[in-house]
């Protein structure tokens, strides 16, 4: 799409919108549907080394303006995900393979397998807030993040992005650790650790008690994270968190993101959200005489 083309560490996207991991990314068919609906790239559901059932229900709480989910990283394992990737890759847009593991060795194994079955780039899940031994528990330690990124990057040819957690006071240090380790970019942010209580039953709603908050309620946190990272690292940033329309997406671009991921908005608007956002971006650019979306990346910093 003219004017919206963006390049992430050598991976070209026709427009800067991406399907976020965890939303409609479980099957090749759903990934392909997002691509056909206008997403510039898609990210798979996080996949691990072995099959995993995830938590028992209830795993999702919905309220006005937000979701809280604790799925528990359910997935079929990397070997059985091969068939899903075959259909996803045929969709014609870059497919980012999201992977998780509990050790550096397993991260390398899963990421290498994901590359072999067609991923254009790897997204390391270092930020899931509700799975014990995974995600955020590793992603809040800059040195651990550095070692994971360094080993995965050294084993692959495709770009490696690290998805960061907002549930830390060390976000900048973690982002800098990714860059120092040779990582190709960061994704900010994953969901915010949260809880919901049932007044009727007088207990937490989710079976796991804690979950991850997403939706419009987290957009200011995501924007702040991208804004701060842009000032402190030089590798590409992908913004995610509470993007509901083109204005939200443009805020992330102006904060410093080269691309944006859409997740919870699909629950309310369906897959048409991708075309709605890109159409809005193009109208804004035409009205303001902006030729390339890249000209707007980080412009909110110019007022300093």
Secondary structure as GFF3:
##gff-version 3
##sequence-region A 1 304
A	DSSP	beta_strand	6	8	.	.	.	ID=ss1
A	DSSP	beta_strand	11	13	.	.	.	ID=ss2
A	DSSP	beta_strand	17	19	.	.	.	ID=ss3
A	DSSP	alpha_helix	28	36	.	.	.	ID=ss4
A	DSSP	beta_strand	41	43	.	.	.	ID=ss5
A	DSSP	beta_strand	60	63	.	.	.	ID=ss6
A	DSSP	beta_strand	66	69	.	.	.	ID=ss7
A	DSSP	alpha_helix	82	89	.	.	.	ID=ss8
A	DSSP	beta_strand	94	99	.	.	.	ID=ss9
A	DSSP	alpha_helix	104	116	.	.	.	ID=ss10
A	DSSP	beta_strand	121	125	.	.	.	ID=ss11
A	DSSP	alpha_helix	136	139	.	.	.	ID=ss12
A	DSSP	alpha_helix	142	153	.	.	.	ID=ss13
A	DSSP	beta_strand	159	164	.	.	.	ID=ss14
A	DSSP	alpha_helix	171	180	.	.	.	ID=ss15
A	DSSP	beta_strand	185	188	.	.	.	ID=ss16
A	DSSP	beta_strand	192	195	.	.	.	ID=ss17
A	DSSP	beta_strand	197	198	.	.	.	ID=ss18
A	DSSP	beta_strand	203	204	.	.	.	ID=ss19
A	DSSP	beta_strand	210	214	.	.	.	ID=ss20
A	DSSP	three_ten_helix	216	218	.	.	.	ID=ss21
A	DSSP	alpha_helix	219	232	.	.	.	ID=ss22
A	DSSP	beta_strand	236	240	.	.	.	ID=ss23
A	DSSP	alpha_helix	246	255	.	.	.	ID=ss24
A	DSSP	beta_strand	259	262	.	.	.	ID=ss25
A	DSSP	alpha_helix	265	269	.	.	.	ID=ss26
A	DSSP	three_ten_helix	270	272	.	.	.	ID=ss27
A	DSSP	alpha_helix	273	287	.	.	.	ID=ss28
A	DSSP	three_ten_helix	293	296	.	.	.	ID=ss29
A	DSSP	three_ten_helix	299	303	.	.	.	ID=ss30
###
